[in-house]
Amino acid sequence: MKPPLSRWLIILLAAIAGAAVLEAAVVVGTTVYAKRFETNLLTQPQPLAPSSAKVTTGRKLRVDEVRGNWLRVSDAGTSGWVFAGNVSDVKPVEIKGVDGLPIAASKTTATAAGRPLTQAAEDYATRRNIGNARSDLEWLLQQARTVSDDDVQKFLQEQKKGEFQ
Amino acid sequence: MKTLLLATLALGFVPAASAQFNFGKLSQGLDTLKDVGKVAKGAAKIGPEEEKVIGDSVALEIISRNGGLVHDEEITRRVNLVGRAVARYSARPDAAWRFGVLDSPAINAFSAPDGYVLLTRGLYDLADSDDALAAVLGHEIAHITKRHALSIVERGEFLSGVTNIASKQSGNVQQVQAQLKQFDLGIEKIISTLFEKGFDPQTEYEADREGRSLATTTGYAPDGLKNVLTALEKKGAGPQPIFSTHPPLKERIKRL
């Protein structure tokens, strides 16, 4: 049975509204920047489409086409489709401290999230006599290790979120 | 509650006795602490390695002051999946995002540098849909990506009196203690903002807007946060404090 016209109208309006949110910020001809450690540019505006190129954090890209939540971008011979949430219209600030490392130094969230407590923080817990909090935090870090980047990707796919909307 | 928090703060930040220090284990941490001092004095940004130390320490304080963590693997996995899904489209998608639930009936959420987001059991129970949870987590994620807590110390005088002390090289116990004391004061400054003063209203409104945008980009309902705040407003004042360090609910709802 075909959905009633009113339902199609609602779907259409919702799609337009969704696209409008993104298009308000990103239009053809503007510049966006890759914000992930590695961002795949895809051959089609679909999350599981083959990759045509990879770009790293801060790569400047020109928007050539906007299709809903997807942008076709290019720069110096590199081009492809990217989900709008994976780029920013503001250049990521590469903050370097005296340690000299950029803020996006970790390759994956899972790796970074599962790191152990820093020695200085362990010492802080000792000085402040908050050993229970330390145990709790170590438990949380252990739990964080069990959620892999693949788990998050699968979650997005199952829930139809992010690129999978 | 605020009085209780103030009392806790007053008691909690009595300088630690030097006898508790484990100097043998301090050498690794001191490199970073010394560097934090240099960074702050030079008005440079706090870098990732310093942010880890500060984030861990602030997270420890948040947990310590809110009844510890809820040790429920299913709940923790849920908040980590929803939180990581939202954070994936933030300005720092590759940061070390970790989400947990504090064992407190109060209604509040906190963030600490380097990707720690902790919400209370009271708020978790209230945010009964993924849309609502994503909205709440999005707000806290925004505080981290905007470096709101770090700006407190970046703007201020974190460790300003103890810069460039070559404690590691000299092995001078007094200098080591001075560095640690200053570090602890820097953490106290952040904690005081989180638990007592709160961020200024504009900072909270910015986090509301950014969090809403993040949740929406991820595919969650754009009115998730507004719905949570409206439900809280309708619920009215109860025995538990509601976002005690945030601007009035009515104003936040109006701006969303």
Interface residues (C-beta under 8 A of the other chain):
Chain A: V21 L22 K35 R36 F37 T57 A84 G85 N86 S88 V90 P92 I95 K96 G97 V98 D99 G100 L101 P102 I103 A104 A105 S106 K107 T108 T109 A112 A113 R115 L117 T118 Q119 A120 A121 E122 D123 Y124 A125 T126 R127 R128 N129 I130 N132 A133 R134 D136 L137 W139 L140 L141 Q143 A144 T146 V147 D151 V152 F155 L156 Q159 K160 K161 G162 F164 Q165
Chain B: G12 A16 Q20 F21 N22 K25 L26 Q28 G29 L30 T32 L33 D35 K38 V39 A44 K45 I46 G47 P48 E49 E50 E51 K52 V53 D56 S57 A59 L60 E61 I63 S64 G68 L69 H71 E73 T76 R77 N80 L81 R84 A85 A87 R88 Y89 A91 R92 P93 D94 A95 A96 W97 R98 F99 G100 G115 D130 L180 F183 D184 I187 T216 T217 T218 G219 Y220 P222
